[in-house]
Amino acid sequence: MSMHAHEIETLLKTHLPDAEITITDLAGDGEHYSAAIVSAAFVGKTRVQQHQIVYEALRGSMDGKLHALALQTSVPDDMAN
């Protein structure tokens, strides 16, 4: 069972409504994606904490439907140190 990029984006937008999200299907199989996510929710958070926020948003979707997700998270440029 696979997952479409728009499903991932919808789940993320539910938890991170301000996020700018770019999803790329790495293998064309609907199971291996990369996601670049820019959100103010990441301000002051470590990279691990940022990724935990993303995984929390996707809870339940990683098992079975989504095999792998490479993450690149960051804060908006106007909020960076």
N, C-alpha and C positions, 0 to 999 in steps of 0.2 A: 504494500500500500504506500502510495507516495503523497506528497503534499505540493500544492501549487504555491508559487512565489506570492501571489496576492493573499493567500491564506496566512502566510507568515507575517506579511505586512499588516494585515488586519489585526492579528493577535498583538503585534507590537504596538500599533497605534492605539489600541484599547488601553494599554498601560502607560504608553508614552505619547500622548496626543500631539505634543509639539515636535516630535521627532521627524527628521529628514532621514528617509530610509531608502537604501539601494540594495536590492536583492539580486543575486546572480546565481543561476543554476550552473554549478561547476561541471557536472557530468551529463547534463541533459536527461537525467533519470528521475528528477523530482525528489531525490533523497539526499543529495549533496549540494549544499548551498553556501554562499558567503553572504554576509550582511554587513553593510557599512551603515552605522547608526549614529546620528548626531542629535544630542538632546541636552537641554538644560538640566534634566534630572541627574546628569552625570557630574555636574559641577561639584568639586570637593570630594569626589569619590575616587578610590583607587581603581585601577584597571580590573582587578578581580571583582570589586563591588559593582562596577558597571556591568560586567558580564553576568553577575548574579541577578541583577535587575532584568536583564534580557531573558535569561533562563527562567526566571519566575514568570515572566509574561508568556512564555512558551510551555509552561508546565503541562505535562500530559501529551504534548505533541512530539516530543523528542523520541518517545518510545514507539517504535513500529512505523510511524508515518515519516519521521524525519531522522535520517541516519546520521548526518553530520552537518554541522553549521560552524563555519569559520567566522569569527567576529572581529570587526574593527569598530571600536566605539570611541567617541570623542564629544567634546563640548562645542557649542557654537563658537565661531571665531571671536565674536564680540564679548564672550565670557571667559575666554582663555586667559591665563596669567600673562 
